[in-house]
Amino acid sequence: MNPIRRILVGGAVAGSLLTGGVIGAAIAGPLGASAATPTAATAAATAASPSAGSGTFVPNENATHEAGESAAREAQENAGQVPTVP
């Protein structure tokens, strides 16, 4: 490959990388910024749930969730066990 062609190909590759980066930042930039700011509902749900590393099981006692549970699952939750039945 002659030197002029090599420079042209290198410039085309660099230009496409730069263009792709600008387009990606324009598309993903607002999405990343909005994901970093929690809403009031998200903050309340996070505060109410136990931490992931606490090691204790906390059952979901929401009324709509409880309506669809089987008796066996509810018994496991009441015993403090992680449910294994649907």
Secondary structure, DSSP 8 states (H G I E B T S, - for coil): --HHHHHHHHHHHHHHHHHHHHHHHHHHHHHHHHHTS--HHHHHHHHHS--TTS--------HHHHHT--HHHHHHHHTT------
